[in-house]
Amino acid sequence: MDLALDLRARSRGEVLEPKDEGYETARAAYNALATGKPACILRPAGLRDIVAAVRWAAEVDLPVGVRGGGHSVAGHSSPEGALLIDLSHWRGAVVDPVAQTADALGGSRLMDLDAATAAHTLAAPSGTFIDTGIGGLTLTGGISWILSSQGFACDALVGAQLVTVDGHVIDVDEDHEPELLWGLRGGGGNFGIVTHLRYALTAVPRMYGGAMRYRGDGIRDVILRVLEIESTAPDELVMAIVAWRGEDGSPGISVNFAWRGDPDAGAAAVRSLTRHPALFESDVKAMSWLQQQAQYEPIPFGLRQYWKGHLAGRVDDSLADALVAAASDAGGSSFCLVELIHGMAHRIPQESAAFGGRAAVANVTALAIWNEARDDEREIAWARRFADSVAHLSLRGGGYLNYPEMDQSAARVAAAFPPESWERLRQLKLRLDPSNRLRFNANIPPRG
Ligand SMILES: Cc1cc2nc3c(=O)[nH]c(=O)nc-3n(C[C@H](O)[C@H](O)[C@H](O)COP(=O)(O)OP(=O)(O)OC[C@H]3O[C@@H](n4cnc5c(N)ncnc54)[C@H](O)[C@@H]3O)c2cc1C
């Protein structure tokens, strides 16, 4: 049977199969290690195409994958042998400034959402790289520069439209399908194809922040000072530590931070870091929300990547030791990242979202990024070694599911959730996708 011919007959969208020009570009993953080849790719022209395609996939017994912004590091959006519903062209967001909400299409990038909200001096908590997709990011958590005052991106998700694997279109909000809304806030792409996401927005008139870089003997002390500031930090402050190896082979760290509000208060909050003797470079300024979001250069598709880490339930001096050791040993483009979590991210009740990392005080991950296949073994071993070295700080033995390792085990996925949430998610999966057709994700197996 010619699979693509059959699907073409049922949809108005573009259908690509391996022999078609454009297929390779459409299936290419962010991570060059992810080589999965979908049986066919549908770029839907409208909602009806998605409905027809999932019904067809059920008839021919094909699993279904979804692509939003295509940034899955584990290659989930290049699903081997599946029907891939590619929403990467479904982009754009509309803001209701009175209700302070934004409706975004399921394949939008952060930049689409940010540009639309910033025009009204509003913002949604999302992420820190403007080219990442809002789909995967929001459904699986979402760590942004307003994390401490607004919570995770999934906490701002107040509604969605979703196509189930059996072709039903469901409008989800607190009044209709509250259990599904709960599941979409952290349960990932397990429950359907999300065509629209609705966010609650917040006013963000100004930001202050940037990056400060340190090297030499004092870097361990800088890390400890960051942890000390974090222990009493107000909701306005969000900080991350990046540990890397410099061109001269010695370890260095950057402290990236964002302050929501008055620049003078922001400067005061990090004063002990700006005066530290190990500081050699600083790029810190007052800015708008859109400038804040454009701070990081996008990382191009096609590099080799392996990320692994833990959601940390506590941090102590051993984290500083692990960071300095890993930085001393890192490949040229690889680094360790510690995203610190406090404030509103902790205060939002655990029951309001499936997201399982709320009790974590940090997302601690090694990001190995390199070019040549000959370095695969060394780079992957480096990332695993770092993850092992911080495992004693882990909340439950799992990492942040938006930063998945290529070979993530089912046990590590389950460990990302408290047991009661995991059970609830499995029941929800049983209702919406009992045959686990949507399995290219941080997979939640249907309750058997
Ligand atoms: C360079 C880079 C920077 C990043 N920065 C951050 C950051 O600052 N904060 C943060 O929290 N995370 C960050 N991430 C992680 C990011 O959240 C994940 O990579 C996420 O998967 C990106 O979403 P996407 O839509 O682009 O992914 P895709 O690869 O398109 O999708 C991944 C999976 O998400 C699900 N999915 C995506 N869209 C939909 C949809 N519309 N309907 C149903 N399921 C869907 C599917 O299961 C899919 O397989 C970053 C990743 C990269 C590569």
Ligand as a Chemical Component Dictionary entry (heavy atoms), coordinates in Angstrom:
data_LIG
# 
_chem_comp.id                   LIG 
_chem_comp.type                 NON-POLYMER 
_chem_comp.pdbx_formal_charge   0 
_chem_comp.three_letter_code    LIG 
# 
loop_
_chem_comp_atom.comp_id 
_chem_comp_atom.atom_id 
_chem_comp_atom.alt_atom_id 
_chem_comp_atom.type_symbol 
_chem_comp_atom.charge 
_chem_comp_atom.model_Cartn_x 
_chem_comp_atom.model_Cartn_y 
_chem_comp_atom.model_Cartn_z 
_chem_comp_atom.pdbx_ordinal 
LIG C1  C1  C 0 18.528 25.610 22.362 1  
LIG C2  C2  C 0 17.481 25.190 23.347 2  
LIG C3  C3  C 0 17.120 26.065 24.352 3  
LIG C4  C4  C 0 16.137 25.699 25.291 4  
LIG N1  N1  N 0 15.800 26.574 26.288 5  
LIG C5  C5  C 0 14.834 26.232 27.165 6  
LIG C6  C6  C 0 14.419 27.130 28.199 7  
LIG O1  O1  O 0 14.919 28.235 28.315 8  
LIG N2  N2  N 0 13.467 26.725 29.069 9  
LIG C7  C7  C 0 12.886 25.502 28.981 10 
LIG O2  O2  O 0 12.022 25.195 29.795 11 
LIG N3  N3  N 0 13.246 24.626 28.016 12 
LIG C8  C8  C 0 14.199 24.966 27.117 13 
LIG N4  N4  N 0 14.582 24.078 26.145 14 
LIG C9  C9  C 0 13.967 22.751 26.100 15 
LIG C10 C10 C 0 12.675 22.827 25.312 16 
LIG O3  O3  O 0 11.636 23.151 26.220 17 
LIG C11 C11 C 0 12.382 21.472 24.646 18 
LIG O4  O4  O 0 13.401 21.209 23.704 19 
LIG C12 C12 C 0 11.014 21.429 23.996 20 
LIG O5  O5  O 0 10.768 20.112 23.568 21 
LIG C13 C13 C 0 10.920 22.359 22.822 22 
LIG O6  O6  O 0 9.635  22.333 22.288 23 
LIG P1  P1  P 0 9.398  22.191 20.725 24 
LIG O7  O7  O 0 7.957  22.389 20.467 25 
LIG O8  O8  O 0 10.379 23.037 19.997 26 
LIG O9  O9  O 0 9.804  20.662 20.551 27 
LIG P2  P2  P 0 9.431  19.585 19.433 28 
LIG O10 O10 O 0 10.702 18.885 19.135 29 
LIG O11 O11 O 0 8.677  20.156 18.311 30 
LIG O12 O12 O 0 8.474  18.642 20.230 31 
LIG C14 C14 C 0 8.931  17.840 21.283 32 
LIG C15 C15 C 0 7.771  17.018 21.783 33 
LIG O13 O13 O 0 6.841  17.891 22.433 34 
LIG C16 C16 C 0 5.514  17.510 22.125 35 
LIG N5  N5  N 0 4.851  18.592 21.387 36 
LIG C17 C17 C 0 5.406  19.699 20.842 37 
LIG N6  N6  N 0 4.459  20.475 20.340 38 
LIG C18 C18 C 0 3.281  19.830 20.532 39 
LIG C19 C19 C 0 1.927  20.133 20.222 40 
LIG N7  N7  N 0 1.583  21.268 19.617 41 
LIG N8  N8  N 0 0.982  19.225 20.568 42 
LIG C20 C20 C 0 1.299  18.087 21.217 43 
LIG N9  N9  N 0 2.563  17.757 21.530 44 
LIG C21 C21 C 0 3.537  18.623 21.198 45 
LIG C22 C22 C 0 5.610  16.243 21.324 46 
LIG O14 O14 O 0 5.584  15.136 22.194 47 
LIG C23 C23 C 0 6.972  16.340 20.691 48 
LIG O15 O15 O 0 7.542  15.110 20.357 49 
LIG C24 C24 C 0 15.535 24.429 25.208 50 
LIG C25 C25 C 0 15.914 23.547 24.192 51 
LIG C26 C26 C 0 16.872 23.928 23.272 52 
LIG C27 C27 C 0 17.258 22.961 22.210 53 
# 
loop_
_chem_comp_bond.comp_id 
_chem_comp_bond.atom_id_1 
_chem_comp_bond.atom_id_2 
_chem_comp_bond.value_order 
_chem_comp_bond.pdbx_ordinal 
LIG C1  C2  SING 1  
LIG C2  C3  SING 2  
LIG C2  C26 DOUB 3  
LIG C3  C4  DOUB 4  
LIG C4  N1  SING 5  
LIG C4  C24 SING 6  
LIG N1  C5  DOUB 7  
LIG C5  C6  SING 8  
LIG C5  C8  SING 9  
LIG C6  O1  DOUB 10 
LIG C6  N2  SING 11 
LIG N2  C7  SING 12 
LIG C7  O2  DOUB 13 
LIG C7  N3  SING 14 
LIG N3  C8  DOUB 15 
LIG C8  N4  SING 16 
LIG N4  C9  SING 17 
LIG N4  C24 SING 18 
LIG C9  C10 SING 19 
LIG C10 O3  SING 20 
LIG C10 C11 SING 21 
LIG C11 O4  SING 22 
LIG C11 C12 SING 23 
LIG C12 O5  SING 24 
LIG C12 C13 SING 25 
LIG C13 O6  SING 26 
LIG O6  P1  SING 27 
LIG P1  O7  DOUB 28 
LIG P1  O8  SING 29 
LIG P1  O9  SING 30 
LIG O9  P2  SING 31 
LIG P2  O10 DOUB 32 
LIG P2  O11 SING 33 
LIG P2  O12 SING 34 
LIG O12 C14 SING 35 
LIG C14 C15 SING 36 
LIG C15 O13 SING 37 
LIG C15 C23 SING 38 
LIG O13 C16 SING 39 
LIG C16 N5  SING 40 
LIG C16 C22 SING 41 
LIG N5  C17 SING 42 
LIG N5  C21 SING 43 
LIG C17 N6  DOUB 44 
LIG N6  C18 SING 45 
LIG C18 C19 SING 46 
LIG C18 C21 DOUB 47 
LIG C19 N7  SING 48 
LIG C19 N8  DOUB 49 
LIG N8  C20 SING 50 
LIG C20 N9  DOUB 51 
LIG N9  C21 SING 52 
LIG C22 O14 SING 53 
LIG C22 C23 SING 54 
LIG C23 O15 SING 55 
LIG C24 C25 DOUB 56 
LIG C25 C26 SING 57 
LIG C26 C27 SING 58 
# 
